[in-house]
Amino acid sequence: MERIERENIYQRQVFFLENLGFCQPTEARKITFEESLLFEKIHAEIYTSLGYHLIKVAPEAISQRVHRIMTWMRSC
């Protein structure tokens, strides 16, 4: 972690895909929707506390999310 910070390996802006409003349990994903909201909150807090800027991607169809990210990337 110290090397990552010292050498500035990662960009400070990160895409943060907000939850879709549900959580479909699978064999690999065994958390409830309420747990997924906590998971999301913890990740946002940790990224922010480490100095990252969250670029929030709103819950919408995957094609729209991809379009928003691609548009943002072209504008940089």
C-alpha positions in Angstrom: 0.0 0.0 0.0 2.8 2.4 0.8 4.5 1.8 -2.5 1.1 2.3 -4.3 0.7 5.7 -2.5 4.4 6.7 -2.9 4.6 5.9 -6.6 1.1 7.1 -7.4 0.4 3.9 -9.3 -3.4 4.4 -9.6 -5.3 7.3 -10.9 -7.2 9.3 -8.3 -10.5 9.2 -10.1 -12.4 6.0 -10.0 -15.7 4.9 -11.5 -18.1 3.9 -8.7 -21.1 1.9 -10.0 -24.0 2.5 -7.7 -26.3 -0.4 -6.8 -29.2 -1.3 -9.0 -31.7 -1.4 -6.1 -31.6 -5.2 -5.8 -29.1 -8.0 -5.2 -29.7 -11.4 -6.8 -28.2 -14.2 -4.7 -26.1 -16.7 -6.5 -23.8 -19.6 -5.6 -20.9 -17.0 -5.5 -22.9 -14.1 -4.1 -24.6 -15.0 -0.8 -25.2 -11.5 0.7 -28.6 -9.8 1.1 -29.6 -6.6 -0.5 -29.2 -4.8 2.9 -25.6 -6.2 3.2 -24.8 -5.1 -0.3 -25.8 -1.5 0.6 -23.4 -1.7 3.6 -20.7 -3.1 1.3 -21.2 -0.2 -1.1 -21.1 2.4 1.7 -17.9 0.9 3.1 -16.2 0.9 -0.3 -17.2 4.5 -1.0 -15.9 5.6 2.5 -12.6 3.8 2.1 -11.9 5.1 -1.4 -12.7 8.6 -0.3 -10.6 8.4 2.9 -7.7 7.3 0.7 -8.0 10.4 -1.4 -9.8 9.0 -4.4 -12.5 10.9 -6.2 -15.6 8.8 -7.0 -17.2 9.2 -10.4 -20.6 7.9 -9.5 -22.4 5.9 -12.3 -26.1 5.9 -11.6 -28.2 2.7 -11.6 -29.5 2.2 -15.1 -29.2 -0.3 -18.0 -25.7 -1.7 -18.5 -25.6 -0.2 -22.0 -26.4 3.3 -20.6 -23.7 2.9 -17.9 -21.1 1.8 -20.5 -22.2 4.8 -22.7 -21.7 7.2 -19.8 -18.3 5.8 -18.9 -17.1 5.9 -22.5 -18.4 9.5 -22.9 -16.6 10.5 -19.8 -13.4 8.8 -21.0 -13.5 10.6 -24.3 -13.9 14.0 -22.5 -10.6 13.6 -20.6 
